[in-house]
Amino acid sequence: MAGPFVARPHGVTIAAMTSPQPAETRTHKRSSQTATLAEIAREAGVSAPTVSKVLNGRADVAPSTRARVEDLLRAHGYRRRRAESTRSPLIDLVFHELESAWAMEVIRGVENVARDTGLSVVLSESAGRLTPGRTWADQVAARRPHGVILVLSGLDESQRALLTSRSIPFVVMDPAGDPGADVPSIGATNWQGGLAATRHLVELGHTRIGAISGPTRMMCSRARVDGYRAALETAGLPVDPGLVVTGDFHHEAGYRRGLELLRRPDRPTAVFAGNDLQALGLYEAARELGLRIPEDLSVVGFDDLPVARWVGPPLTTVRQPLMEMAEAAARLVLDLGREDASRSATRVELATSLEVRSSTAPPRERGAS
């Protein structure tokens, strides 16, 4: 996993950051119930160093062992100081990938909330993995941020247990899979967006509509394709499996998979590209094959990145409110960290909307020049 970086408030400058060493945060409450760590270790059936690891928030303790030791620590009068008094003025923001304009929109949204609350933003990347690396949780426990936001990522059981034991709240934004009912998450109406994109093409008169999905392991990608299929089925049009290809949400995938679709003898007259970056790759494939947009091929993206308005022709796309989603995630994680906070909604979905521009038009009649 790449090292953390910190974006200071009142700007988006990014600088290297060194993590502080973990500090023990318990206080003893001397009473007849108080036991030594060795006694607690014997009662829990573990070693004294294991008890110390639990107290110091180390990640390398099995969840069941951690829970057993935590219960005994509470029973014997060990109390951690109030979480708010020991937190660093930070929000941890974790991406599975940072190399896209999509990530910049999310960073801006979190930074907006952080700036208003006097906090800084620590950026980390999990190098394409859907969960951060093994040492990441130890680093977060050492930093003791106000909260953690994971984008297209998640936590394994031991990481969740560690953050929970250290009273560090976390929220998943646009989760790759089902995060679970007890994991707070922020998303968008991906199914509705895929439906709206495809319905727009159907209403223009297209009957052969292709789709380039994102990774099948990602819930948002599957939901968009499900919306595409629902729109075709509702219109009484067949879903041709040969017109649905899998990408990875990057420009290169839109180009390569776009060439596959457009070289077919029965090529589609319109394509729902899954996201804006793949749509831009599809633009390149169409130009290479001498096809004009929208005269020969209509294209719809998803995200509404700033570049969608600049490209020629301007891209019709589904607007996913990325900045607003990031702001909502930041506000939610800060709310969860307040001592008097009531349980917030665990799943929030923000609405998508279709932005019609110049990349879609009715299909040309066969034989028209």
KOLSE-143558 format. One record per atom (N, C-alpha, C): x, y negated, z. Coordinates in steps of 0.2 Angstrom, whole numbers, padded with zeros to 4 digits, always signed. Atoms other than C-alpha are relative to their C-alpha. Example, Ala and Ser with C-alpha at 12.3 -4.5 7.8 and 13.67 -1.06 7.14 Angstrom:
<votors>
+0004+0006+0000
+0062+0022+0039
+0004-0006+0000
-0004+0006-0001
+0068+0005+0036
-0004-0005+0003
</votors>
This chain:
<votors>
+0004+0006+0000
+0000+0000+0000
+0004-0006+0000
-0004+0006+0000
+0007-0017-0004
-0001-0004+0006
-0001+0003-0006
+0012-0028+0010
-0006-0006+0001
+0006+0005+0000
-0001-0041+0017
+0003-0007-0001
-0001+0007+0001
-0001-0059+0012
-0005-0004+0004
+0005+0005-0004
-0009-0074+0021
-0002-0006-0004
+0002+0006+0003
-0019-0087+0012
-0002-0005+0006
+0001+0004-0006
-0019-0102+0024
-0007-0004-0002
+0006+0004+0002
-0035-0113+0026
+0002-0006-0003
+0000+0007+0003
-0038-0129+0017
+0004+0001-0007
-0004-0001+0006
-0030-0121+0001
+0000+0007-0002
+0000-0007+0002
-0027-0105-0008
+0008+0002-0001
-0007-0002+0000
-0008-0105-0006
+0001+0007+0003
-0001-0007-0003
-0002-0087-0003
+0008+0001+0002
-0007+0000-0002
+0014-0084+0007
+0001+0007+0004
-0001-0006-0004
+0022-0068+0015
-0001-0001+0007
+0001+0001-0007
+0017-0064+0032
+0003+0007+0004
-0003-0005-0004
+0026-0053+0045
-0005+0002+0006
+0005-0002-0005
+0014-0043+0056
+0003+0000+0007
-0002+0000-0006
+0016-0045+0075
+0000+0007+0003
+0000-0006-0003
+0020-0030+0086
-0006+0001+0004
+0006-0002-0004
+0006-0021+0095
+0001-0002+0007
-0001+0001-0007
+0003-0026+0112
-0006+0003+0004
+0005-0003-0004
-0006-0017+0126
-0005-0005+0003
+0005+0005-0001
-0023-0026+0129
-0004+0002+0006
+0005-0002-0005
-0030-0017+0144
+0002-0004+0007
-0001+0002-0007
-0031-0023+0162
-0002+0005+0005
+0002-0005-0005
-0031-0012+0177
-0005-0003+0005
+0005+0002-0005
-0046-0014+0189
+0001+0005+0006
-0002-0005-0005
-0039-0006+0205
-0006+0002+0004
+0005-0002-0004
-0052+0004+0214
+0001+0008+0001
-0001-0008-0001
-0055+0022+0220
-0001+0004-0006
+0001-0003+0007
-0059+0026+0202
+0006+0000-0004
-0005+0000+0004
-0043+0021+0195
+0005+0006+0000
-0005-0006+0001
-0031+0035+0189
+0006-0003-0004
-0006+0001+0004
-0014+0035+0182
-0001+0002-0007
+0001-0003+0007
-0012+0038+0163
+0002+0007+0000
-0002-0008+0000
-0004+0055+0168
-0006+0004+0002
+0006-0003-0002
-0020+0059+0177
-0005+0001-0005
+0005+0000+0005
-0031+0054+0163
+0002+0005-0006
-0002-0004+0005
-0020+0063+0151
-0001+0008+0002
+0002-0006-0002
-0022+0079+0161
-0007+0002+0000
+0008-0001+0001
-0041+0077+0162
-0002+0001-0007
+0002+0000+0008
-0042+0074+0143
+0003+0006-0003
-0004-0006+0003
-0030+0089+0140
+0005-0002-0006
-0004+0003+0005
-0018+0078+0130
+0006-0003+0004
-0006+0003-0004
-0001+0070+0134
-0001-0007+0002
+0001+0008-0002
+0002+0053+0142
+0002-0004-0006
-0001+0004+0006
+0010+0046+0126
-0007+0000-0004
+0006+0000+0004
-0007+0051+0117
-0005-0006+0003
+0004+0005-0003
-0016+0041+0130
+0002-0007-0001
-0003+0007+0001
-0004+0026+0128
-0002-0002-0007
+0001+0002+0007
-0007+0027+0109
-0007-0002-0001
+0007+0002+0000
-0026+0026+0112
-0001-0008+0002
+0001+0006-0003
-0024+0011+0123
+0003-0006-0005
-0004+0005+0005
-0012+0002+0110
-0003+0000-0007
+0004+0000+0006
-0024+0006+0096
+0004+0003-0006
-0004-0003+0005
-0012+0017+0086
-0005+0005-0004
+0004-0004+0004
-0020+0026+0071
+0001+0007+0000
-0001-0007+0000
-0012+0043+0073
-0002+0004+0006
+0003-0004-0005
-0024+0050+0085
-0007+0003-0003
+0006-0003+0003
-0038+0062+0080
-0006-0004+0003
+0006+0003-0002
-0056+0054+0081
-0003+0003+0006
+0003-0003-0005
-0062+0067+0093
+0004-0001+0007
-0004+0001-0006
-0047+0065+0105
+0000-0007+0002
+0000+0007-0002
-0048+0046+0104
-0007-0001+0004
+0007+0001-0003
-0067+0047+0109
+0001+0002+0007
+0000-0003-0007
-0063+0058+0124
+0004-0004+0004
-0004+0005-0004
-0049+0047+0130
-0003-0006+0002
+0004+0007-0001
-0059+0031+0128
-0005+0001+0005
+0005-0001-0005
-0073+0039+0138
+0003+0000+0007
-0003+0000-0006
-0061+0043+0152
+0003-0006+0003
-0003+0007-0002
-0052+0026+0152
-0006-0004+0003
+0005+0004-0002
-0069+0018+0154
-0002+0002+0007
+0002-0003-0006
-0074+0030+0168
+0005-0002+0006
-0005+0001-0006
-0058+0026+0178
+0002-0007+0000
-0001+0008-0002
-0059+0007+0177
+0004-0003-0004
-0004+0004+0005
-0048+0003+0162
-0004-0004-0004
+0004+0004+0004
-0055-0012+0154
+0005-0004-0005
-0004+0004+0004
-0048-0021+0139
-0003-0008+0001
+0003+0007-0001
-0049-0040+0139
-0005-0002-0005
+0005+0002+0005
-0063-0049+0130
+0003+0000-0007
-0003+0000+0007
-0060-0046+0111
+0001-0007-0002
-0001+0006+0004
-0063-0064+0106
+0006-0004+0003
-0006+0003-0003
-0049-0070+0118
+0006+0002-0002
-0007-0003+0002
-0036-0059+0110
+0000+0001-0007
+0000+0000+0007
-0040-0061+0092
+0005-0005-0003
-0003+0005+0004
-0029-0069+0079
-0004-0004-0004
+0004+0004+0004
-0036-0083+0068
+0000+0003-0007
-0001-0003+0007
-0037-0071+0053
-0006+0004-0002
+0005-0005+0003
-0049-0062+0042
+0005+0004-0005
-0004-0005+0005
-0041-0046+0033
-0005+0001-0006
+0004-0001+0006
-0047-0045+0015
+0004+0006-0004
-0004-0006+0003
-0042-0028+0007
-0004+0002-0007
+0002-0002+0007
-0044-0024-0012
+0003+0006-0002
-0004-0006+0003
-0041-0008-0021
+0004-0002-0006
-0004+0003+0005
-0034-0019-0035
-0001-0007+0000
+0001+0007+0000
-0030-0037-0036
+0001-0003-0007
-0002+0002+0006
-0025-0039-0054
-0006-0002-0005
+0005+0001+0004
-0041-0047-0061
-0003-0007+0002
+0003+0006-0001
-0051-0063-0062
-0006+0001+0005
+0006-0002-0005
-0065-0054-0052
+0003+0000+0007
-0003+0001-0007
-0053-0053-0037
+0000-0007+0002
-0001+0007-0001
-0050-0072-0038
-0007-0003+0003
+0007+0002-0003
-0069-0075-0036
-0001+0002+0007
+0001-0003-0007
-0070-0064-0021
+0005-0004+0005
-0004+0004-0004
-0055-0073-0013
-0002-0007+0001
+0002+0007-0001
-0062-0090-0016
-0006+0000+0005
+0005+0000-0005
-0078-0085-0007
+0002+0001+0007
-0002-0001-0007
-0070-0078+0008
+0004-0006+0003
-0004+0006-0002
-0058-0093+0009
-0005-0006+0002
+0005+0006-0002
-0073-0105+0009
-0002+0001+0007
+0003-0001-0007
-0080-0097+0025
+0006+0000+0005
-0006+0000-0005
-0062-0095+0033
+0002-0007+0001
-0002+0007+0000
-0058-0113+0029
-0005-0004+0005
+0005+0003-0004
-0075-0119+0037
+0001+0002+0008
+0000-0002-0007
-0071-0109+0053
+0007+0000+0003
-0007+0001-0003
-0052-0113+0055
+0004+0006-0001
-0004-0006+0000
-0046-0096+0050
+0004+0001-0007
-0004-0002+0006
-0033-0089+0037
-0002+0007-0002
+0002-0007+0003
-0035-0074+0025
+0006+0004-0001
-0006-0004+0002
-0023-0060+0024
-0003+0005-0005
+0001-0004+0006
-0023-0051+0007
+0004+0006+0000
-0004-0006+0001
-0019-0033+0005
-0003+0004-0006
+0002-0004+0005
-0020-0021-0009
+0001+0008+0001
-0001-0007-0001
-0022-0002-0009
+0002+0004-0006
-0003-0003+0006
-0015+0001-0026
-0004+0005-0003
+0004-0004+0003
-0030+0008-0033
-0004+0006+0004
+0003-0005-0004
-0034+0020-0019
-0007-0003+0003
+0006+0002-0003
-0052+0020-0012
+0000-0001+0007
-0001+0002-0007
-0046+0019+0006
+0008-0002+0001
-0006+0002-0001
-0031+0010+0012
+0005+0005+0003
-0005-0005-0002
-0014+0019+0016
+0000+0001+0008
+0000-0002-0007
-0010+0027+0033
+0002-0005+0005
-0003+0004-0004
+0000+0013+0040
-0004-0007+0001
+0004+0006+0000
-0013-0001+0036
-0004-0001+0006
+0004+0001-0006
-0024+0002+0051
+0004-0002+0006
-0005+0002-0006
-0009+0001+0063
+0002-0008-0001
-0001+0007+0001
-0005-0016+0055
-0005-0004+0002
+0005+0004-0002
-0022-0022+0057
-0001-0001+0007
+0000+0000-0007
-0023-0017+0075
+0005-0004+0003
-0005+0004-0003
-0007-0026+0078
-0002-0007-0001
+0002+0007+0001
-0014-0042+0070
-0006-0002+0004
+0007+0001-0004
-0031-0041+0079
-0003-0006-0004
+0004+0005+0003
-0040-0051+0066
-0007-0001+0002
+0007+0001-0002
-0058-0058+0068
-0004+0005-0004
+0003-0005+0004
-0063-0045+0055
+0003+0002-0006
-0003-0003+0006
-0059-0034+0040
-0006+0000-0005
+0005-0001+0006
-0068-0035+0023
+0004+0004-0005
-0002-0004+0005
-0065-0021+0011
-0004+0000-0007
+0003+0001+0007
-0068-0023-0008
+0001+0006-0004
-0001-0006+0004
-0072-0008-0018
+0004+0005+0003
-0004-0005-0004
-0064+0002-0004
-0004+0002+0006
+0003-0003-0006
-0068+0011+0012
+0005+0002+0005
-0005-0002-0006
-0061+0018+0028
-0001+0007+0001
+0001-0007-0002
-0058+0036+0033
-0002+0000+0007
+0002+0000-0006
-0064+0042+0049
+0004-0002+0006
-0005+0002-0005
-0048+0039+0059
+0001-0008+0000
-0001+0007+0001
-0047+0021+0052
-0006-0003+0003
+0006+0003-0003
-0065+0017+0057
+0000+0001+0008
+0000-0001-0008
-0062+0025+0075
+0005-0005+0003
-0005+0005-0003
-0047+0014+0077
-0002-0007+0000
+0003+0006+0000
-0055-0002+0072
-0005-0001+0005
+0005+0001-0005
-0070+0001+0082
+0003+0000+0007
-0003+0000-0007
-0059+0005+0098
+0003-0006+0001
-0004+0006-0001
-0050-0011+0095
-0005-0006+0000
+0005+0005+0001
-0067-0021+0093
+0001-0004-0006
-0001+0004+0006
-0062-0026+0076
-0006+0002-0005
+0006-0002+0005
-0078-0027+0065
+0003+0000-0007
-0002+0000+0007
-0077-0023+0047
-0007+0001-0005
+0006+0000+0005
-0089-0025+0031
+0003+0003-0006
-0002-0002+0007
-0088-0016+0014
-0003-0004-0005
+0003+0004+0005
-0091-0027-0001
+0000+0004-0006
+0000-0004+0007
-0097-0018-0017
+0003+0007+0001
-0004-0006-0002
-0093-0001-0009
+0000+0005-0006
-0001-0004+0005
-0086+0012-0021
-0005+0006+0000
+0005-0006-0001
-0097+0026-0014
-0005-0002+0006
+0004+0002-0006
-0110+0027+0000
+0003-0001+0006
-0004+0001-0006
-0103+0019+0015
-0003+0003+0006
+0003-0003-0006
-0115+0027+0027
-0005-0005+0003
+0005+0005-0003
-0130+0019+0036
+0003-0004+0005
-0003+0004-0005
-0119+0013+0050
+0005-0004-0002
-0005+0004+0002
-0107+0004+0040
-0003-0006-0004
+0002+0006+0003
-0111-0014+0036
+0003-0001-0007
-0003+0001+0007
-0110-0018+0017
-0004-0005-0003
+0003+0006+0005
-0114-0032+0004
+0001+0003-0007
+0000-0003+0007
-0118-0027-0014
-0004-0005-0004
+0004+0003+0005
-0127-0033-0029
-0005+0005-0003
+0005-0005+0003
-0143-0026-0038
+0003+0002-0007
-0003-0003+0006
-0132-0016-0051
-0005+0003-0004
+0005-0004+0005
-0146-0005-0057
-0005-0005-0003
+0004+0005+0003
-0157-0020-0060
+0004-0004-0005
-0004+0004+0005
-0143-0029-0069
+0001+0004-0006
-0001-0004+0006
-0140-0014-0081
-0007+0001-0003
+0007+0000+0003
-0159-0013-0084
-0001-0006-0004
+0001+0007+0003
-0160-0032-0088
+0005+0000-0006
-0004+0001+0006
-0145-0031-0100
-0002+0004-0006
+0003-0005+0006
-0152-0016-0110
-0006-0002-0002
+0006+0003+0002
-0169-0023-0110
+0000-0006-0005
-0001+0006+0005
-0163-0039-0118
+0002+0003-0007
-0002-0002+0007
-0155-0029-0132
-0006+0004-0003
+0006-0004+0003
-0171-0018-0134
-0005-0006-0003
+0004+0005+0002
-0181-0034-0135
+0002-0004-0006
-0003+0003+0006
-0170-0041-0149
-0001+0005-0006
+0001-0005+0005
-0174-0025-0159
+0005+0005-0001
-0005-0006+0000
-0159-0014-0156
-0003+0006+0002
+0002-0006-0002
-0162+0004-0155
+0006+0005+0001
-0006-0004-0001
-0145+0011-0156
+0005-0004+0005
-0004+0004-0005
-0137+0004-0140
+0005+0004+0004
-0006-0003-0004
-0120+0010-0133
+0001-0003+0007
-0002+0003-0006
-0113+0008-0116
+0007+0003+0002
-0006-0002-0003
-0096+0008-0108
+0000-0001+0007
+0001+0000-0007
-0097+0013-0090
+0007-0002+0003
-0006+0000-0004
-0084+0010-0076
+0001+0007+0002
-0002-0007-0003
-0076+0024-0066
-0006+0003+0003
+0006-0004-0003
-0089+0037-0062
+0000+0001+0007
+0000-0001-0007
-0083+0038-0044
-0003-0006+0003
+0002+0006-0003
-0089+0020-0041
-0008+0000-0001
+0007+0000-0001
-0107+0018-0035
-0003-0005-0005
+0002+0006+0004
-0109+0001-0044
+0000+0002-0008
+0000-0002+0007
-0104+0009-0061
-0006+0005-0001
+0005-0005+0001
-0116+0023-0059
-0007-0003+0000
+0006+0004+0000
-0130+0011-0055
-0002-0004-0006
+0001+0004+0006
-0127+0000-0070
-0002+0005-0006
+0002-0004+0006
-0128+0015-0082
-0007+0003+0001
+0006-0003-0001
-0143+0022-0073
-0006-0005-0002
+0005+0005+0002
-0152+0005-0076
+0000+0000-0008
+0000+0000+0008
-0146+0006-0095
-0005+0006-0002
+0004-0005+0002
-0154+0023-0096
-0008-0001+0001
+0007+0002-0001
-0170+0017-0088
-0003-0004-0005
+0003+0005+0005
-0172+0003-0100
-0002+0004-0006
+0001-0004+0006
-0170+0015-0115
-0007+0004+0001
+0005-0005-0001
-0182+0028-0108
-0007-0004+0001
+0006+0004-0001
-0195+0014-0103
-0003-0002-0007
+0001+0002+0007
-0194+0008-0121
-0002+0006-0005
+0001-0005+0004
-0197+0025-0128
+0006+0002-0005
-0006-0001+0004
-0179+0026-0135
+0004+0006+0003
-0004-0006-0003
-0168+0042-0134
+0006-0003+0003
-0006+0002-0003
-0153+0041-0123
+0005+0005-0003
-0005-0004+0004
-0139+0047-0135
+0006+0001+0005
-0006-0001-0004
-0125+0055-0124
+0007-0003-0003
-0005+0002+0004
-0113+0051-0138
+0002-0007+0000
+0000+0008+0000
-0116+0032-0136
+0002-0002+0007
-0002+0002-0007
-0111+0032-0117
+0007+0003+0001
-0007-0002-0001
-0092+0032-0114
+0002-0003+0006
-0002+0002-0007
-0082+0030-0098
+0006-0004-0001
-0006+0004+0000
-0070+0016-0095
+0002-0001+0007
-0003+0001-0006
-0061+0009-0080
-0001-0007+0003
+0001+0007-0002
-0067-0009-0079
+0005-0005-0002
-0006+0005+0002
-0051-0016-0087
-0001-0001-0008
+0000+0002+0007
-0049-0024-0104
+0002+0005-0005
-0002-0005+0005
-0039-0010-0112
-0005+0005-0001
+0005-0006+0000
-0053+0003-0108
-0005-0003-0005
+0005+0003+0005
-0065-0009-0117
+0002+0000-0007
-0003+0000+0007
-0054-0010-0132
+0000+0008-0003
-0001-0007+0002
-0050+0009-0133
-0007+0004-0001
+0007-0003+0000
-0068+0015-0129
-0004-0003-0005
+0004+0003+0005
-0075+0002-0140
+0002+0002-0007
-0002-0003+0006
-0065+0008-0155
-0003+0007-0001
+0003-0006+0001
-0072+0025-0152
-0007+0000-0002
+0007+0001+0001
-0090+0019-0152
-0001-0003-0007
+0001+0004+0006
-0088+0007-0167
+0003+0004-0006
-0002-0004+0005
-0079+0020-0178
-0004+0006-0002
+0005-0005+0001
-0094+0032-0177
-0003-0002-0007
+0004+0001+0006
-0103+0034-0194
-0007-0003+0002
+0007+0003-0002
-0119+0030-0184
+0001-0005+0006
-0002+0004-0005
-0111+0017-0174
-0006-0004+0003
+0006+0004-0003
-0122+0007-0161
+0000-0007-0003
+0001+0007+0002
-0128-0011-0166
+0001-0004+0006
-0001+0004-0006
-0126-0016-0148
+0003+0004+0005
-0003-0003-0005
-0116-0012-0133
-0001-0003+0007
-0001+0002-0007
-0118-0014-0114
+0006+0002+0002
-0007-0002-0002
-0100-0015-0109
+0002+0001+0007
-0002-0002-0007
-0101-0012-0091
+0002-0006+0005
-0002+0006-0004
-0092-0028-0085
+0003-0004-0006
-0002+0006+0004
-0085-0044-0093
+0007+0002-0003
-0006-0002+0003
-0067-0037-0095
+0000+0005-0005
+0001-0005+0006
-0072-0022-0105
-0004-0003-0006
+0003+0003+0005
-0083-0033-0115
+0005-0004-0004
-0005+0004+0004
-0068-0044-0120
+0005+0005-0004
-0003-0005+0004
-0059-0028-0125
-0004+0003-0006
+0005-0002+0006
-0074-0023-0136
+0000-0005-0005
+0000+0005+0005
-0073-0040-0144
+0007+0001-0004
-0006-0001+0004
-0055-0036-0149
-0001+0006-0005
+0001-0006+0005
-0060-0019-0156
-0004-0002-0006
+0005+0002+0005
-0074-0027-0166
+0004-0004-0005
-0004+0004+0004
-0062-0040-0173
+0005+0005-0005
-0005-0004+0004
-0049-0026-0178
-0004+0004-0005
+0004-0003+0004
-0063-0017-0187
-0004-0004-0005
+0003+0004+0004
-0069-0032-0196
-0008-0001+0001
+0007+0001-0002
-0086-0033-0187
-0001-0007+0004
+0001+0007-0003
-0093-0050-0182
-0005+0001+0006
+0004+0001-0006
-0101-0054-0165
-0004-0007-0001
+0005-0005-0001
-0116-0056-0165
-0003+0003-0006
+0003-0002+0006
-0120-0053-0183
+0000+0007-0002
+0000-0008+0001
-0114-0035-0184
+0000+0004+0006
+0000-0004-0006
-0113-0031-0166
-0002-0005+0006
+0002+0004-0006
-0122-0038-0150
+0004+0003+0006
-0004-0002-0006
-0112-0037-0134
-0003-0003+0007
+0002+0003-0006
-0118-0039-0116
+0005+0003+0006
-0004-0002-0005
-0106-0039-0101
-0003+0000+0007
+0003+0000-0007
-0108-0039-0082
+0005-0003+0004
-0004+0004-0005
-0100-0051-0069
-0001-0007+0000
+0000+0007+0001
-0101-0068-0077
+0006-0003+0003
-0006+0003-0002
-0083-0072-0074
+0001-0007-0004
+0000+0007+0003
-0078-0090-0079
+0002+0001-0008
-0002-0001+0007
-0070-0083-0095
-0005+0002-0005
+0006-0002+0004
-0087-0077-0101
-0003-0006-0004
+0002+0006+0003
-0091-0095-0105
+0005-0003-0005
-0005+0003+0004
-0075-0099-0114
+0001+0004-0007
-0002-0004+0006
-0073-0084-0126
-0004-0001-0006
+0004+0001+0006
-0079-0085-0144
-0003+0006-0003
+0005+0004-0003
-0093-0082-0145
-0001+0001+0007
+0001+0000-0007
-0098-0086-0127
-0004+0007+0001
+0002-0007-0001
-0103-0069-0119
-0007+0000+0004
+0006-0002-0004
-0121-0064-0114
+0002+0005+0005
-0003-0004-0006
-0118-0056-0097
-0005+0000+0006
+0003+0000-0006
-0126-0051-0081
+0004-0004+0006
-0003+0003-0006
-0122-0063-0067
+0000+0003+0006
+0000-0002-0006
-0116-0055-0052
+0003-0005+0005
-0002+0006-0004
-0114-0068-0038
+0006+0002+0004
-0006-0002-0004
-0096-0063-0033
+0002-0005+0006
-0002+0005-0006
-0092-0079-0023
-0005+0000+0005
+0005-0001-0005
-0109-0078-0014
+0000+0006+0004
-0001-0006-0004
-0106-0060-0010
+0005+0000+0005
-0006+0000-0004
-0089-0063-0003
-0002-0005+0006
+0002+0005-0005
-0096-0078+0007
-0004+0004+0005
+0005-0003-0004
-0110-0067+0014
+0004+0006+0004
-0004-0005-0003
-0097-0053+0018
+0004-0003+0006
-0004+0004-0005
-0086-0066+0028
-0005-0002+0006
+0005+0002-0005
-0101-0073+0037
-0002+0006+0005
+0002-0006-0004
-0107-0055+0042
+0005+0003+0004
-0006-0003-0004
-0090-0049+0048
+0001-0005+0006
-0001+0005-0006
-0089-0065+0059
-0005+0001+0005
+0005-0001-0005
-0106-0062+0066
+0000+0006+0004
+0000-0007-0003
-0103-0044+0070
+0006-0001+0006
-0006+0001-0005
-0087-0050+0080
-0002-0004+0006
+0002+0004-0006
-0097-0061+0092
-0002+0004+0005
+0002-0004-0005
-0099-0054+0109
-0007+0001+0001
+0007+0000-0001
-0117-0059+0110
-0004+0002-0007
+0003-0001+0006
-0121-0053+0092
-0005+0006+0000
+0004-0005+0001
-0136-0043+0089
+0002+0004-0006
-0002-0004+0006
-0135-0029+0076
-0003-0003-0006
+0002+0003+0006
-0135-0036+0059
-0002+0005-0005
+0002-0004+0006
-0142-0029+0043
+0006+0004-0002
-0006-0004+0002
-0131-0015+0038
+0001+0000-0008
-0001+0001+0007
-0134-0017+0019
-0004-0006-0003
+0003+0006+0003
-0137-0033+0010
+0001+0000-0008
-0001+0000+0007
-0140-0034-0009
-0002-0007-0003
+0002+0006+0003
-0139-0050-0018
-0002+0001-0008
+0003-0001+0006
-0149-0052-0034
+0005-0002-0006
-0004+0002+0006
-0141-0052-0052
-0005-0003-0004
+0004+0003+0005
-0147-0062-0067
+0003+0000-0006
-0002-0001+0006
-0146-0061-0085
+0002-0007-0003
-0002+0007+0003
-0136-0076-0093
+0001+0001-0008
+0000-0001+0007
-0140-0076-0112
+0004-0006-0003
-0004+0004+0004
-0127-0084-0123
+0000+0002-0007
+0000+0000+0008
-0121-0082-0141
+0003+0007-0002
-0003-0006+0002
-0115-0064-0141
-0005+0005-0002
+0006-0004+0002
-0132-0056-0144
-0005-0003-0005
+0005+0002+0006
-0144-0057-0159
-0004+0006-0002
+0004-0006+0003
-0157-0046-0168
+0005+0003-0005
-0004-0004+0004
-0149-0032-0178
-0001-0002-0007
+0001+0001+0008
-0146-0035-0197
-0003+0005-0003
+0003-0005+0004
-0156-0026-0209
+0005+0004-0004
-0005-0005+0004
-0147-0011-0217
+0001-0003-0007
-0001+0003+0007
-0139-0017-0233
+0001-0007-0001
-0001+0007+0000
-0138-0035-0228
+0007-0002+0000
-0007+0002+0000
-0122-0044-0231
+0001-0006+0005
</votors>
